[in-house]
Amino acid sequence: MAMAAKLVLIFVFCFAAIIPLLEANSGYDEDGVWKKRKEEAKKSMMESYVPDPLVVTDEFDVQINQDKGNNGTATHDDDDDGDDDVKEENKNVSGSVNTTTNSSRRSLRKKRYTGPCHTTNPIDACWRCRPDWESRRKSLGRCALGFGRRTNGGMAGKIYVVTDNNDDDLLEPKPGTLRYGVIQKEPLWITFAKDMNIKLSQELIMNSNKTIDGRGHKVHIAYGAGITIQFVSNVIIHGIRIHHICAKGGGMIRDSPDHYGLRTQSDGDGITIFGSSNVWIDHVSMSKCGDGLIDAVQGSTAVTISNCLFTRHNDVMLLGASDSFAGDQFMQVTVAFNRFGQGLLQRMPRCRWGFFHVVNNDYTYWKMYAIGGSKHPTIISQGNRFLAPDDIHLKSVTKRDYAPESEWRNWVWRSEGDLFMNGAFFTQSGQQNMKARPSHEYMIQANPGEFAARMTRYAGALECVRGKKC
């Protein structure tokens, strides 16, 4: 108890010290409304931040040393193509730490699964195999795990149905449009009346306590601006496809029923999380955006990114935007059950300052590196599958920037239970003889890396049909 109280006091002192750093350029013409939102965002951040997410003990990790004694190598038959019966997917299994295999990339060919509904990870098990999902949409709000586990979006509000895919009035958006729904002050669970292609004229600025739920229809946000979650809290984005997002020039944009203001040029990110907390991005398919697919910056925390499919992009996921912005030391993000697929280059994610739990993801492609960072982030990689490119110079999973080895060797970058294929390797740092015991309240319990392919089998936007299991 004394240690916990000390941690809280340290956190409060440090947070007060970095409050001025939250005043960075944020793409808007600041007025009284935005100042109030910023202050509310700071308060939400303080409430959401977990001072001690990972308990580290002096217990010597016997399993790691056993694996080292075996040259760190074990052989696994892991050519899961998504067709087999998932006989063991819900068993409580334990496996080797940092296992490797030289399996080739030929195992990547996937066949579309058409059999009965299987829940392959604990988030999906919460809702996906219910045939009445459509009438119980809001039950999704109870399913978040990881650092964003308290996010329930618009669960407390009414259902708002998008009937109009137009986005041609930025100051007086029409009822029935997506923009009209996301700017409202009250909680809303936003759904869609039909398949839609929505081309955003300018960035879509969301208000707090909202869910965008694309289940039941093919909803594309494409060939226009992206989604901005700025100085708000409690937002879910689920079941949509975001691609071909481009930078827009800015201008006067309404961000609530009683306020609009001048916005500068947007970057072309698919989703920007800026100074926000309690955000959950789940089952979203993303590709080909002008800048990043997902950026979480400016002190954003309590974020979970899960069950997403990322393809055909350079800078995939940026968590912390600047080495000079110490406010990101309070960033805490869970990246779980995602599939990093064809055509990706780097940043899966690229981290600064904060604490990042990367768990049970399937990495099947990169052209530079998979996980990178600078400014001493803590990265805990557990139960992921890393399949390296054939190029002998691209086998490293990790990349550290702007620091000599004498500095980065003290950063805590841990790999536990990961599966390395085709020569992939993870360069660990920090105290390697310490056993990490994750907080069960805030960190997802990992399965071994050989299960990552099947746990991410249904990553991306699902094709849910009313009256049937997704």
ChimeraX attribute file (.defattr): number of C-alpha atoms within 10 A of each C-alpha:
attribute: neighborCount
match mode: 1-to-1
recipient: residues
	/A:1	6
	/A:2	6
	/A:3	8
	/A:4	11
	/A:5	11
	/A:6	11
	/A:7	15
	/A:8	14
	/A:9	13
	/A:10	12
	/A:11	18
	/A:12	12
	/A:13	11
	/A:14	14
	/A:15	19
	/A:16	9
	/A:17	12
	/A:18	16
	/A:19	14
	/A:20	10
	/A:21	15
	/A:22	18
	/A:23	11
	/A:24	9
	/A:25	9
	/A:26	15
	/A:27	14
	/A:28	16
	/A:29	13
	/A:30	14
	/A:31	9
	/A:32	8
	/A:33	13
	/A:34	16
	/A:35	13
	/A:36	12
	/A:37	16
	/A:38	20
	/A:39	14
	/A:40	15
	/A:41	22
	/A:42	22
	/A:43	12
	/A:44	22
	/A:45	25
	/A:46	16
	/A:47	11
	/A:48	22
	/A:49	19
	/A:50	20
	/A:51	17
	/A:52	13
	/A:53	18
	/A:54	17
	/A:55	10
	/A:56	14
	/A:57	12
	/A:58	9
	/A:59	11
	/A:60	12
	/A:61	15
	/A:62	11
	/A:63	13
	/A:64	20
	/A:65	14
	/A:66	13
	/A:67	16
	/A:68	14
	/A:69	10
	/A:70	10
	/A:71	11
	/A:72	16
	/A:73	18
	/A:74	16
	/A:75	12
	/A:76	15
	/A:77	9
	/A:78	18
	/A:79	16
	/A:80	17
	/A:81	16
	/A:82	19
	/A:83	14
	/A:84	10
	/A:85	10
	/A:86	13
	/A:87	7
	/A:88	10
	/A:89	16
	/A:90	15
	/A:91	8
	/A:92	7
	/A:93	11
	/A:94	11
	/A:95	17
	/A:96	21
	/A:97	25
	/A:98	27
	/A:99	27
	/A:100	25
	/A:101	19
	/A:102	16
	/A:103	18
	/A:104	15
	/A:105	16
	/A:106	7
	/A:107	12
	/A:108	15
	/A:109	10
	/A:110	12
	/A:111	9
	/A:112	10
	/A:113	13
	/A:114	8
	/A:115	9
	/A:116	10
	/A:117	14
	/A:118	18
	/A:119	21
	/A:120	22
	/A:121	22
	/A:122	16
	/A:123	21
	/A:124	22
	/A:125	14
	/A:126	16
	/A:127	21
	/A:128	20
	/A:129	16
	/A:130	15
	/A:131	17
	/A:132	15
	/A:133	22
	/A:134	18
	/A:135	10
	/A:136	11
	/A:137	16
	/A:138	21
	/A:139	14
	/A:140	21
	/A:141	21
	/A:142	16
	/A:143	17
	/A:144	26
	/A:145	22
	/A:146	27
	/A:147	31
	/A:148	27
	/A:149	22
	/A:150	21
	/A:151	27
	/A:152	25
	/A:153	28
	/A:154	24
	/A:155	22
	/A:156	15
	/A:157	16
	/A:158	13
	/A:159	17
	/A:160	23
	/A:161	19
	/A:162	20
	/A:163	16
	/A:164	16
	/A:165	21
	/A:166	18
	/A:167	18
	/A:168	15
	/A:169	15
	/A:170	20
	/A:171	16
	/A:172	13
	/A:173	19
	/A:174	16
	/A:175	14
	/A:176	17
	/A:177	21
	/A:178	25
	/A:179	27
	/A:180	24
	/A:181	29
	/A:182	25
	/A:183	22
	/A:184	18
	/A:185	16
	/A:186	15
	/A:187	23
	/A:188	25
	/A:189	25
	/A:190	23
	/A:191	22
	/A:192	23
	/A:193	14
	/A:194	16
	/A:195	14
	/A:196	18
	/A:197	16
	/A:198	20
	/A:199	19
	/A:200	24
	/A:201	18
	/A:202	25
	/A:203	30
	/A:204	23
	/A:205	19
	/A:206	25
	/A:207	24
	/A:208	26
	/A:209	26
	/A:210	31
	/A:211	33
	/A:212	24
	/A:213	23
	/A:214	27
	/A:215	23
	/A:216	21
	/A:217	21
	/A:218	18
	/A:219	22
	/A:220	21
	/A:221	22
	/A:222	22
	/A:223	19
	/A:224	22
	/A:225	30
	/A:226	32
	/A:227	23
	/A:228	20
	/A:229	24
	/A:230	26
	/A:231	28
	/A:232	28
	/A:233	28
	/A:234	26
	/A:235	27
	/A:236	28
	/A:237	21
	/A:238	24
	/A:239	26
	/A:240	24
	/A:241	23
	/A:242	27
	/A:243	25
	/A:244	21
	/A:245	29
	/A:246	23
	/A:247	20
	/A:248	18
	/A:249	14
	/A:250	17
	/A:251	14
	/A:252	15
	/A:253	21
	/A:254	22
	/A:255	21
	/A:256	19
	/A:257	14
	/A:258	10
	/A:259	12
	/A:260	16
	/A:261	17
	/A:262	14
	/A:263	19
	/A:264	15
	/A:265	15
	/A:266	21
	/A:267	20
	/A:268	23
	/A:269	29
	/A:270	31
	/A:271	25
	/A:272	24
	/A:273	25
	/A:274	22
	/A:275	27
	/A:276	30
	/A:277	36
	/A:278	29
	/A:279	34
	/A:280	29
	/A:281	23
	/A:282	27
	/A:283	26
	/A:284	23
	/A:285	23
	/A:286	28
	/A:287	23
	/A:288	26
	/A:289	29
	/A:290	22
	/A:291	20
	/A:292	22
	/A:293	29
	/A:294	24
	/A:295	24
	/A:296	27
	/A:297	23
	/A:298	29
	/A:299	30
	/A:300	36
	/A:301	34
	/A:302	29
	/A:303	31
	/A:304	25
	/A:305	25
	/A:306	29
	/A:307	29
	/A:308	28
	/A:309	25
	/A:310	25
	/A:311	21
	/A:312	18
	/A:313	23
	/A:314	22
	/A:315	22
	/A:316	28
	/A:317	22
	/A:318	22
	/A:319	30
	/A:320	28
	/A:321	18
	/A:322	16
	/A:323	15
	/A:324	11
	/A:325	19
	/A:326	21
	/A:327	24
	/A:328	30
	/A:329	23
	/A:330	24
	/A:331	30
	/A:332	28
	/A:333	28
	/A:334	26
	/A:335	24
	/A:336	30
	/A:337	33
	/A:338	30
	/A:339	28
	/A:340	24
	/A:341	17
	/A:342	16
	/A:343	17
	/A:344	25
	/A:345	18
	/A:346	24
	/A:347	25
	/A:348	26
	/A:349	21
	/A:350	25
	/A:351	30
	/A:352	28
	/A:353	26
	/A:354	23
	/A:355	25
	/A:356	24
	/A:357	25
	/A:358	26
	/A:359	31
	/A:360	34
	/A:361	30
	/A:362	29
	/A:363	24
	/A:364	21
	/A:365	24
	/A:366	27
	/A:367	18
	/A:368	19
	/A:369	22
	/A:370	27
	/A:371	22
	/A:372	20
	/A:373	26
	/A:374	19
	/A:375	24
	/A:376	23
	/A:377	24
	/A:378	22
	/A:379	25
	/A:380	20
	/A:381	23
	/A:382	26
	/A:383	30
	/A:384	30
	/A:385	29
	/A:386	30
	/A:387	27
	/A:388	29
	/A:389	22
	/A:390	14
	/A:391	10
	/A:392	11
	/A:393	10
	/A:394	17
	/A:395	24
	/A:396	20
	/A:397	22
	/A:398	21
	/A:399	17
	/A:400	19
	/A:401	12
	/A:402	11
	/A:403	13
	/A:404	9
	/A:405	11
	/A:406	7
	/A:407	11
	/A:408	21
	/A:409	17
	/A:410	13
	/A:411	19
	/A:412	18
	/A:413	23
	/A:414	22
	/A:415	23
	/A:416	22
	/A:417	24
	/A:418	31
	/A:419	33
	/A:420	28
	/A:421	24
	/A:422	19
	/A:423	20
	/A:424	22
	/A:425	22
	/A:426	20
	/A:427	13
	/A:428	19
	/A:429	17
	/A:430	14
	/A:431	14
	/A:432	15
	/A:433	14
	/A:434	13
	/A:435	18
	/A:436	17
	/A:437	13
	/A:438	18
	/A:439	15
	/A:440	11
	/A:441	12
	/A:442	20
	/A:443	22
	/A:444	23
	/A:445	15
	/A:446	22
	/A:447	24
	/A:448	23
	/A:449	30
	/A:450	26
	/A:451	26
	/A:452	30
	/A:453	26
	/A:454	24
	/A:455	28
	/A:456	24
	/A:457	25
	/A:458	25
	/A:459	23
	/A:460	23
	/A:461	24
	/A:462	21
	/A:463	14
	/A:464	19
	/A:465	14
	/A:466	15
	/A:467	13
	/A:468	14
	/A:469	18
	/A:470	24
